[in-house]
Amino acid sequence: MDNANLLEGMRVVEAAAFVAAPLGGMTLAQMGAEVIRIDALGGGLDYRRWPVTQDGTSLFWAGLNKGKKSVTLDLGAPEGREFAMALIAAPGEDAGLLLTNFPPRGWLDHESLRQRRGDLIQLTVQGDRHGGSAVDYTINPRMGLPYLTGSGGAETAVNHVLPAWDLVTGQMAAAGLLAAERHRRRRGVGQHVKLALEDVALAAVGSLGFLAEAQLGQERGRHGNHLFGAFGHDFPTSDGVRVMVVGLTGKQWRSLCDALAMGEEMAAIAQRTGLDLAREGNRFLAREEIASVVARWMGARPFADVAAQLDRHGVCWGKYQTVTQLVSGDESCSLANPLFGEIAQHGVGSLIAPGLPLDFSAVPRRAVQPAPRLGADTEQVLCSVLGVDSAEFGRLHDRGVVGG
């Protein structure tokens, strides 16, 4: 038994590109759903998205489509669009689920699809709440965060490389589709769920207090690598390794003080400033003075000694490293971690790749699956779902209606 039993029998059709919707589909596939990605012949908008191998195979596409089935159709032709709509509206109590980030028009028009299947569930990931074009890299500037990122002396906006809102949206898309499916199972009705990247970002910054802070006139500044509202910063060791230490909770703070034997110095800072450093906010106010003590201790010791001492006292800390160092030397990013499995990825070769981060106690982890070859499952899906026989598929293939 594996965790295919979690979503056993569920069939989701995905018409999507880039991050959010494909991530949502992959999450469902990794929980055991049959996720059928539909693309145009030759691949979708993200089929060649960087990073790529030297021969142009997209590592991006391979990473976000693990465990799915790939169907390619001539979506510019009526017959190809007909097959796509038939797959979306195919019968079955665990089918009739569509995940997309393309505009809901043409063959993805919800009302047209509902005429084929009245209880259809369609989740459409949008850019802004009006359905306009937007991506993570245009939404994030509007949230104000690039003006909070970087050091206090920065004069321009500082972007980050992680598409955070796409990632949150992808996970929310999976959750939203499952919630709608549960509602249909209990009430017998489908629906069109819309999820705007803009609203995901606004909800997140609101939940974290950024919006309330601004409404109350408390303008947050740039604080570089300082942890806002508590103590945390990065420091170099004597041999040039950089580590991040955090004293957010009371226990974390006491562990840091014990590890560095800096209790007396912290008491002196508290007396000089009148700040009770047992309170996390006060540690932020005294961050520069605290950091000078920690920097002196860190800078006098090699990394191996620092790591041993921090671990001995249970300090919350992390080592700065490159992605290459993560892959080559960090045990957590290896087959020693059950999250990872070894796959043979078409066009790339042998890789270790992550599966589903969720670890369910009732079922073992499912083996990590590679992304499919583009169009590799077209014949199997059309035959099993729509009853197309091999001879008919051959004729369709020869006419350029289907790929495979």
Phi, psi and omega in degrees: 000137174228184188281013167301334181293342180298312180238036184303130177088344181289134177240123179241130173262130182243128173235099194202172176204160176071232197254299196300301182294316175300325177294319176299316178295319179296323178300317178294321179297321181288345173264008172106358177287151170276109181252118183254110178271126178259127176229162172290159175304133181090354176105158181274192185297334185254010187293336179245019185295135176292151006284150181230161173286176181298334179263011172093005177288129185281116173288333175298309182296316180297323183289330186258006182232022180297135174082001181267169168257146183244124176239130177242134183223156173281091184282356174274352182249146180305320183293321177295318178295326178297317178296320179298314180294323179294322177295318181297318186261016181300149183288169179125135184293339179259010180248197181070037180237124182236130175239123184211156167236021174265154180303138182281070177218171183063230182287353176253011178294126188295317182295322178294319179292324179294333177294334177274327180212110188293333182259025180300139171249122179236125174247118182251118173276125182248168173282280173264176186290345178269000182090008180283168183286131175197147176228172181309320186282353171253333178287315185302318177301326180290338180282351178086353187292327177298341176271358174251351183268141180100185184276166183297337181272359182293138182256347182239168176293144180240109177281162173245165188267351182270123178282073190300318184289326174300316183294317178295319180297319179300315179292323179291328177297317178298315180295320181295320179294320178293323179294319179293324178293322177295319178298318179295320181297325182273325187248345178080015183237145174266185179189166174253112180262128178247134183229109183267130176305320178302314182290326176299314180296315179297319179296321182292312181291332174291316181294332181272001175091359181298317184290317179297321179302314181292321179298330179272006176079017180262092183285117180279138179262184176271133183233018177059230182267009174291139174284119183294131173085003178200199176250130175188136180196168178257149183216143175273144172274175184295336179259019170087005176277138182253134180232153175252129176241145184228132172236070182276304179275168177299319180295317179298320180294314180296322178296320179293316179298318179294318183296323182264001181049049184247022182302315181295319180293324177291324177296322179293319177297317180299319181291319183291323184265343185075019182254131175279106185285357172289344178265128189299321180297324178293329176295328176290318179298327181261020189302321184292318180291319177297316183298326180295325178290314181296319181299320180296317180293314181297316185291347181265002186225147175287161184303318183301318179291320179298312182299317181297318182290318179295319179293321182300328183257007177068034180288146174276112184207165177209150180266135173284133178206158177282167177297323177298318177295323177300313184289323188271337188224001183258118184300329180294336178256059182205178179291351173292340177264121182300346175300329189260151172218163178265130181233156171256101185267123182304131178083353183239309183118202182279131180220155162265135186222148180280148172257219182279126179294334180295134179243099183275135182284336185277342183220146176292164176295144176278141178300140179293133181250142177287167170290150182284162165294144180303123177076006187297335187255009185303310183295312182300317182291313181296325179287315185282325184269319186251358176076018176290130179272170187298321181295316179295319179299318178302318179294319178298319180295317181295329179275357178079019179279324183234156175257189178133000000 
